[in-house]
Amino acid sequence: MMCQGRMRLCAGWLLLGSILGIQAGTVLGADRAPNIVLIVADDLGWGDVGFNGRTEWTTPHLDRLAADGVVLKHCYSAAPICGPSRAALLTGKFTIHTGVRRNDQDLPLEEVTIAEALKHRGYRSGLFGKWQHGKPRSGHDHYVHPMDQGFDDFFGFTDSYDALEKFPNQLWRGRERVQVSGYVDDLITDRAIEFLGRQKDAPFFLDVSYLAPHFSIAAPAEEIEHLKGKVPETDPLHPQNAIYAAMITRMDWNIGRLLDTLGRFHLIKDTLLVFTSDNGATFEFGNQGTSAALDSNRPLRGHKRTLWEGGIRVPGLACWPGKIRGGQVCEENVHLTDLLPTLVAAAGGMLDAAWHIDGVNVLPLWTGHGHAPERTLFWEWQSEGADQLAALRGDFKLVITRAGKPELYDLSADVAERRDLSATYPQRVQQLQSELDAWMATEDPRGKE
């Protein structure tokens, strides 16, 4: 059963809970390793989804997942730009430890990804969408492919410059370049659904890395038409903002298609689903000012390529019927390096000390059986002429920019980072600065290549 209509919820997955008698907090049947679905948007702003307050357009499937699971209000990417963020997400390690601190750096082959960690638990893995490679590293004659890093199936882009195309002519299917036609996120979803059909009888890890709403502004004509006149425009004669919104609503519709497929295969109750974005929305030239006009990161300051909240705080949710109680809002800090240890724990596995994971298992936080450990989170962005560092412990965040003057913010009272409290709390500044210095001293030399 496919989704019908632009703004209607897919019936299959929504009805499945009532058919099976799912109730919050109930464990269904014998425990088994869950299927895991990770959905990652590209440059999606914190305020671009309904469950974070967007009203100019709707994201009904994501909102339903949010209502049925836990909303991660303080969900942080590892970097304010795609390549380093995705490498950190997949490996559970801070950017200074992955060897990927710039967009042109390839993930070292020796790094262990979520797919490789789950392979030890008998999972089959598929990546559909964006895989970002850099230049081949010294001693290698080719870039690292996702199928070199534990994924059994792949369809999508491998080059960030190719990933600017919303209606591509060619994509990779496995290690073969193939001709395609259509809107890229529709094509990604089609192949992800095929993967679900092949893997439905055994635990799987499905990574769907959509291209929306990254860079170029383009979406299917019928999606745009539905939003014309409903989204405020800078220039009514050129409804660019409607196109930006259409990329997001189309992504939500495609997520509905995935959920409907899980429902038809009776997999909902056995599936842990996580949704997030690689970094905040960009206000740069590529999307023609649309995300800035629509205030995509609201109420946060900053954007992609900055370490203020708008660059690194991203939409986040987790849903697992019977395991994660619906209707929760998590106010604790969650970092996307936490995904690898959390997903491995959900699969019943253990971390190998040789992986040197920075993230922590936050599954007890999501299931209501614990809290995230008290810790300091770190960021650096020192490429493309930038020189920024940040540290966050609890509600207090230190940001250091090229000018060198530390800025201290209490995010519990000032999420927009308007009031620098460094003069009020000099000891906090000193402590976080010392922790940042110690963290930077652990930098992996591969990141300097």
C-alpha atoms as one frame of an Amber mdcrd trajectory, in Angstrom:
protein
   0.000   0.000   0.000   1.601   3.276  -1.085   1.001   6.729   0.334  -1.904
   8.536  -1.267  -1.957  12.333  -1.492   0.642  14.947  -0.674  -0.181  15.597
   2.978  -1.877  12.383   4.065  -0.158   9.941   6.366   0.577   6.481   5.022
  -2.087   4.181   6.386  -0.106   0.942   6.692   2.358   1.917   9.377  -0.050
   4.119  11.317  -2.648   1.381  11.670  -0.131  -1.301  12.486   0.297  -0.226
  16.101  -3.396  -0.529  16.879  -3.683  -3.829  15.006  -0.844  -5.342  17.037
  -1.991  -3.800  20.286   1.198  -1.820  20.783   1.201   0.298  23.914   3.882
   2.584  25.244   6.397   0.740  27.395   5.271  -2.755  26.284   7.897  -5.163
  24.987   6.384  -7.186  22.175   7.208 -10.857  21.843  10.592 -12.390  22.388
  13.498  -9.973  22.348  15.354 -10.034  19.050  17.954  -7.869  17.436  16.067
  -4.920  15.949  16.182  -3.723  12.412  17.790  -0.288  12.389  16.812   2.531
  10.046  18.893   5.702  10.104  17.574   8.631   8.059  19.908  11.597   7.605
  18.822  14.832   5.916  21.361  17.168   4.314  21.654  20.754   5.624  18.226
  20.565   7.273  17.665  23.390   9.737  16.582  22.755  13.334  13.406  24.728
  12.682  12.512  23.145   9.327  10.345  20.326  10.750   6.921  20.366  12.308
   8.012  18.662  15.528  10.352  21.625  16.160   7.684  24.211  15.445   7.574
  24.753  11.675   4.082  25.844  10.561   4.559  27.207   7.037   4.634  23.639
   5.718   3.970  20.237   7.242   6.059  17.137   7.914   3.334  14.716   9.047
   5.307  11.475   8.900   8.210  12.864  10.878   5.792  14.457  13.322   4.048
  11.130  13.851   7.390   9.436  14.493   8.188  12.200  16.970   4.860  11.671
  18.720   5.438   7.904  18.857   9.029   8.200  20.089  11.421  10.661  21.684
  12.265  14.112  20.313  15.922  15.015  20.843  15.757  18.746  21.498  19.509
  19.019  22.114  20.781  16.872  19.235  24.220  17.874  17.959  26.127  17.005
  14.835  29.884  16.534  15.124  30.744  19.266  12.628  29.101  22.205  10.840
  29.759  20.698   7.391  28.893  17.473   5.582  32.060  15.387   5.170  33.491
  15.608   8.699  30.024  15.327  10.230  29.144  12.158   8.334  32.511  10.536
   9.041  32.049  11.207  12.759  28.461   9.925  12.732  29.470   6.659  11.051
  32.499   6.006  13.273  31.339   7.345  16.656  34.466   9.527  16.878  35.089
  13.257  17.048  36.341  14.856  13.843  39.892  15.225  15.166  40.025  11.444
  15.627  38.532  10.234  12.312  41.104  11.699   9.945  38.283  13.666   8.265
  38.313  17.339   9.232  37.718  18.752   5.748  35.316  17.961   2.950  38.165
  16.802   0.687  39.465  14.116   3.073  38.624  10.454   2.574  37.572   8.285
   5.506  40.575   6.077   6.356  39.874   2.471   5.469  40.921   1.290   8.924
  38.096   3.227  10.579  35.168   1.079  11.749  31.713   2.239  10.667  28.290
   1.455  12.103  27.809  -1.036   9.254  31.030  -2.864  10.138  30.231  -2.850
  13.849  26.787  -4.349  13.180  28.167  -6.924  10.758  29.626  -8.656  13.814
  26.000  -9.111  14.938  24.904 -10.679  11.646  23.387  -7.545  10.101  23.143
  -6.844   6.396  23.616  -3.141   5.665  22.580  -0.830   2.869  23.408   2.808
   2.226  21.134   4.733  -0.115  21.887   8.353  -0.906  24.965  10.364  -0.026
  28.370   8.918   0.703  31.025  11.611   0.728  34.545  10.670  -0.247  37.599
  12.878  -0.431  40.919  12.458  -2.168  42.539   9.002  -2.003  44.970   8.885
   0.897  48.660   8.278   0.462  49.334   4.657  -0.411  45.886   4.178  -1.989
  45.066   4.415  -5.676  41.309   4.921  -5.198  38.900   6.557  -2.776  37.145
   4.529  -0.104  33.752   3.226  -1.266  30.893   2.486   1.174  31.141  -1.187
   0.241  34.739  -1.056   1.501  33.337   0.033   4.874  30.818  -2.674   5.685
  27.841  -1.806   3.487  26.540  -4.736   1.447  24.397  -2.587  -0.828  24.832
   0.962  -2.089  22.968   3.315  -4.398  23.621   7.031  -4.691  26.353   9.659
  -4.867  29.953   9.265  -3.750  31.197  12.742  -4.635  29.978  15.898  -2.899
  30.091  17.876  -6.142  27.892  15.331  -7.915  25.539  15.486  -4.922  24.488
  18.985  -5.961  22.229  17.442  -8.615  18.586  16.941  -7.676  17.667  15.357
 -11.034  20.819  13.355 -11.828  21.521  11.426 -15.013  23.866   8.940 -13.358
  24.284   7.407  -9.914  26.305   4.569  -8.441  24.656   1.178  -7.979  27.158
  -0.756  -5.970  30.458  -0.145  -7.763  28.834   0.447 -11.139  27.819   3.797
 -12.614  24.274   3.552 -13.987  21.877   5.787 -15.903  18.930   7.124 -13.907
  16.021   9.491 -14.394  13.930  11.267 -11.789  14.131  13.225  -8.567  17.060
  12.001  -6.517  15.285  11.457  -3.184  12.524   9.503  -4.929  15.163   7.294
  -6.562  16.944   6.790  -3.235  13.679   5.750  -1.595  12.818   3.355  -4.432
  16.100   1.488  -3.932  15.772   1.536  -0.147  12.329  -0.077  -0.480  13.824
  -2.763  -2.729  16.447  -3.396  -0.054  13.724  -3.808   2.588  12.033  -6.397
   0.403  15.241  -8.398   0.088  16.321  -8.153   3.726  13.008  -8.286   5.594
  13.571 -11.765   7.051  16.776 -10.977   8.983  18.069  -7.964  10.946  19.290
  -5.147   8.742  20.831  -1.700   9.010  19.401   0.748   6.487  21.097   4.136
   6.127  19.005   6.516   4.009  20.989   9.704   3.436  18.720  12.083   1.569
  19.931  15.057  -0.470  17.202  17.409   0.744  17.464  20.296   1.196  21.168
  20.601   0.338  22.475  23.377  -1.930  20.660  23.493  -5.284  16.981  24.431
  -5.100  14.940  21.902  -7.063  12.010  19.580  -6.431   9.301  17.769  -8.419
   6.924  20.204 -10.092   3.805  18.808  -8.408   5.386  19.204  -4.976   6.264
  22.826  -5.677   2.811  23.568  -7.057   1.218  22.329  -3.863   3.178  24.892
  -1.819   2.981  27.951  -4.057   1.157  30.739  -2.286   1.382  28.965   1.077
   5.005  29.806   1.853   6.102  33.455   2.260   8.270  34.612  -0.637  10.954
  37.267  -0.900   9.921  37.728  -4.553   6.409  36.418  -5.373   7.347  36.257
  -9.057  10.079  33.743  -8.240   8.716  31.319  -5.626  12.088  29.976  -4.530
  10.988  29.512  -0.930   8.215  27.179  -2.045  10.847  25.066  -3.805  12.928
  24.873  -0.625   9.862  23.813   1.351   8.961  21.305  -1.368  12.277  19.514
  -0.923  11.450  18.996   2.748   7.836  17.958   2.267   8.932  15.560  -0.493
  11.491  14.047   1.871   8.762  13.600   4.479   6.549  11.910   1.875   9.376
   9.564   0.958   9.906   8.765   4.627   6.210   7.868   4.668   6.845   5.441
   1.818   9.590   3.756   3.844   7.368   3.544   6.904   4.504   2.134   4.861
   6.831  -0.561   3.505   7.949  -1.469   7.021   4.276  -1.709   7.957   3.408
  -3.972   5.020   6.255  -6.298   5.958   5.174  -6.268   9.626   8.536  -4.853
  10.673   7.493  -1.730  12.599   7.592  -3.319  16.048  11.060  -4.737  15.388
  12.603  -1.546  14.023  14.548   1.228  15.737  14.361   4.350  13.583  16.520
   7.448  14.051  16.139  10.696  12.102  18.557  13.628  12.058  20.569  15.990
   9.824  24.292  16.200   9.119  24.472  19.894  10.128  22.292  22.992  10.280
  20.858  24.892   7.347  23.176  26.943   5.172  22.715  30.655   4.525  25.254
  30.595   1.691  24.732  31.358  -1.993  23.926  27.808  -3.066  20.312  27.746
  -1.958  19.688  31.269  -3.190  18.850  32.725   0.195  15.835  30.519   0.834
  16.807  29.003   4.183  17.869  32.430   5.456  14.576  33.985   4.315  12.627
  31.179   5.983  14.765  31.347   9.152  15.449  27.623   8.938  17.584  27.422
  12.071  15.230  29.463  14.235  15.497  30.275  17.080  19.216  29.471  16.858
  22.092  31.726  15.892  24.403  30.820  13.026  24.296  28.344  10.174  26.344
  25.721   8.356  30.106  26.347   8.672  29.725  28.026  12.068  29.884  26.549
  15.571  27.024  28.551  16.990  23.919  26.466  17.598  22.485  26.996  14.115
  25.459  25.228  12.586  25.554  22.159  14.815  22.226  21.691  16.628  20.053
  19.570  14.348  16.594  17.973  14.318  16.603  14.591  16.013  14.212  11.825
  17.025  14.231   8.123  17.825  11.281   5.744  17.583  11.119   2.072  18.608
   7.610   0.791  19.412   7.434  -1.062  22.703  10.946   0.000  23.673  10.922
   3.807  23.513   7.869   5.363  25.130   6.077   7.775  22.834   5.515  11.432
  23.585   8.902  12.048  25.193  10.973  15.202  24.799  14.638  14.728  25.709
  16.353  17.881  26.978  19.743  16.238  27.567  22.641  16.705  25.173  22.932
  13.976  22.535  25.785  13.941  20.022  25.725  12.092  16.707  28.922  10.278
  17.687  26.609   8.532  20.181  24.839   6.687  17.371  27.406   3.916  16.852
  27.583   2.833  20.521  23.813   3.241  20.912  22.920   1.197  17.836  25.427
  -1.507  18.700  23.924  -1.715  22.200  20.406  -1.932  20.729  21.626  -4.853
  18.597  22.949  -6.618  21.700  26.586  -6.048  20.826  29.638  -4.755  22.636
  32.145  -2.119  21.610  35.692  -3.150  20.823  38.173  -1.034  22.803  40.339
  -0.925  19.674  37.703   1.256  17.981  38.439   4.149  20.395  34.859   5.408
  20.344  34.188   8.927  21.661  30.397   8.671  21.749  28.380   6.977  24.483
  25.411   4.635  24.554  22.333   6.833  25.087  19.787   4.025  24.678  18.999
   4.100  28.448  18.233   7.809  28.045  15.852   7.145  25.162  14.108   4.232
  26.877  13.676   6.099  30.156  16.082   3.906  32.140  18.912   6.364  32.662
  20.593   9.620  31.770  23.410  10.667  29.497  26.710  10.797  31.410  27.986
  14.164  32.520  30.547  15.083  29.882  31.982  17.871  27.773  31.320  17.861
  24.040  33.771  19.423  21.603  33.822  20.837  18.079  36.399  22.327  15.762
  36.107  23.847  12.321  39.501  24.940  11.004  39.201  24.684   7.254  38.226
  26.923   4.341  39.672  29.909   6.186  37.718  29.231   9.389  39.252  28.957
  12.842  36.565  28.023  15.340  36.428  25.881  18.469  33.560  25.113  20.834
  32.935  23.165  24.021  29.631  22.368  25.742  29.119  21.050  29.251  25.554
  20.976  30.504  23.995  24.296  29.498  27.216  26.292  29.258  28.868  26.598
  25.877  32.190  28.196  25.012  32.759  29.432  21.450  36.140  30.680  20.239
  36.396  32.281  16.805  39.327  33.594  14.778  39.265  36.853  16.746  40.306
  34.750  19.713  37.965  36.184  22.319  36.099  33.403  24.110  32.321  33.710
  24.190  30.352  31.935  26.925  26.622  31.268  26.687  24.045  29.752  29.008
  21.868  27.908  26.498  19.149  27.223  29.065  18.407  30.957  29.232  19.815
  32.156  25.909  19.485  29.563  23.160  20.049  32.307  20.555  23.538  32.960
  21.980  22.974  36.706  22.260  24.519  37.395  25.684  28.198  36.650  26.174
  28.684  35.727  29.861  32.463  35.306  29.758  32.983  38.289  32.072  30.403
  36.931  34.518  31.798  33.385  34.726  35.553  33.607  34.065  36.239  30.320
  35.875  33.851  28.451  33.562  35.628  29.995  30.602  38.993  28.897  31.972
  37.781  25.359  32.662  36.226  24.849  29.224  39.254  26.438  27.556  41.555
  24.012  29.385  39.384  21.064  28.332  39.439  22.267  24.714  43.218  22.560
  24.779  43.546  19.040  26.175  41.122  17.717  23.569  42.963  19.353  20.671
  46.174  17.783  21.940  44.681  14.363  21.078  44.364  15.245  17.378  45.028
  12.367  14.986  47.814  13.308  12.546  45.785  11.857   9.655  43.555  14.937
   9.908  46.479  17.120   8.828  47.064  15.288   5.546
